Amino acid sequence: MTPEEVRAIAFGKPRFGRRGYNEDEVDAFLDLIAEALAGRNILTPDDIHYVEFTIMPVGMRSYDQAQVDLFLDEAEAALVALRNPRPAVVEEERPQGPRKWFGRS
């Protein structure tokens, strides 16, 4: 996940009769995630995991909660991967030449 992908994300509106997350709060937090992925702030995976947004009344400007939550799970995983990269796999050097059979003759 890149900062550009975070900035380009577009969430849908909640289904009719459902409440959603405050758009301004979510947008501001997405800016923090993008900056963290770019290495420009100290946002942690826990900050993403435990963030809470205001749930807006029906009919107010809001984002679908399930879409936002799914994206936050992905962003949390991306930040974990960025902060804790897996070590490179080093292949064992194998001797060149013919294989030898060490069994019984």
C-alpha positions as CSV (number, residue, x, y, z in Angstrom):
1,M,0.0,0.0,0.0
2,T,1.4,3.4,-1.0
3,P,0.6,6.9,0.3
4,E,-0.9,7.6,-3.2
5,E,-3.3,4.7,-2.8
6,V,-4.4,5.9,0.5
7,R,-5.1,9.4,-0.8
8,A,-7.0,8.0,-3.8
9,I,-9.3,5.7,-1.8
10,A,-13.0,6.5,-2.1
11,F,-15.6,5.1,0.3
12,G,-19.2,4.6,-0.4
13,K,-22.1,5.9,1.5
14,P,-23.9,3.8,4.1
15,R,-27.0,1.9,2.9
16,F,-30.3,3.7,3.2
17,G,-31.3,3.9,6.9
18,R,-27.8,3.1,8.1
19,R,-25.4,5.4,9.9
20,G,-21.7,5.9,8.9
21,Y,-18.5,7.4,10.1
22,N,-17.9,11.1,10.0
23,E,-16.2,11.9,6.6
24,D,-14.0,14.7,7.9
25,E,-12.6,12.5,10.7
26,V,-11.9,9.6,8.4
27,D,-10.3,11.9,5.7
28,A,-8.0,13.5,8.3
29,F,-7.0,10.1,9.6
30,L,-6.3,8.9,6.1
31,D,-3.9,11.8,5.7
32,L,-2.0,10.5,8.8
33,I,-1.9,7.0,7.4
34,A,-0.5,8.3,4.1
35,E,2.2,10.3,5.9
36,A,3.1,7.2,8.1
37,L,3.5,5.1,5.0
38,A,5.7,7.8,3.6
39,G,7.8,7.7,6.8
40,R,6.8,11.2,7.8
41,N,5.0,10.6,11.1
42,I,5.0,8.2,14.0
43,L,1.5,6.7,13.6
44,T,1.6,3.1,14.8
45,P,-0.3,0.1,13.8
46,D,-2.0,0.3,17.2
47,D,-3.2,3.8,16.4
48,I,-4.9,2.5,13.3
49,H,-6.3,-0.6,15.1
50,Y,-7.9,1.4,18.0
51,V,-9.0,4.5,16.1
52,E,-12.6,5.5,16.7
53,F,-14.7,7.8,14.6
54,T,-17.9,9.6,15.3
55,I,-20.9,7.8,14.0
56,M,-23.1,10.3,12.2
57,P,-26.9,10.4,12.3
58,V,-28.8,8.9,9.4
59,G,-28.8,11.3,6.5
60,M,-25.6,13.2,7.5
61,R,-22.4,13.1,5.4
62,S,-20.8,9.8,6.3
63,Y,-18.8,6.8,5.0
64,D,-19.9,3.2,5.0
65,Q,-18.5,1.7,8.2
66,A,-17.7,-1.7,6.8
67,Q,-15.7,-0.3,3.9
68,V,-13.7,2.0,6.2
69,D,-13.0,-0.8,8.7
70,L,-11.8,-3.1,6.0
71,F,-9.5,-0.5,4.6
72,L,-8.1,0.2,8.1
73,D,-7.3,-3.5,8.5
74,E,-5.3,-3.4,5.3
75,A,-3.6,-0.1,6.3
76,E,-2.7,-1.6,9.7
77,A,-1.1,-4.6,8.0
78,A,0.8,-2.4,5.5
79,L,2.2,-0.3,8.3
80,V,3.2,-3.5,10.3
81,A,5.0,-4.8,7.2
82,L,6.7,-1.4,6.6
83,R,7.9,-1.2,10.2
84,N,8.9,-4.9,10.5
85,P,10.1,-6.1,7.1
86,R,10.7,-9.8,6.8
87,P,14.4,-10.7,6.5
88,A,15.6,-11.6,3.1
89,V,15.6,-15.3,2.4
90,V,19.2,-16.4,1.9
91,E,19.6,-19.5,-0.1
92,E,22.3,-21.9,1.1
93,E,25.3,-22.1,-1.1
94,R,25.4,-25.6,-2.5
95,P,28.6,-27.1,-3.7
96,Q,29.0,-27.4,-7.4
97,G,29.8,-30.6,-9.2
98,P,28.3,-34.1,-9.2
99,R,26.4,-35.3,-6.2
100,K,27.9,-38.0,-4.1
101,W,26.1,-41.0,-2.8
102,F,26.9,-41.7,0.8
103,G,24.7,-44.8,1.1
104,R,25.9,-48.4,1.3
105,S,27.4,-49.9,-1.8
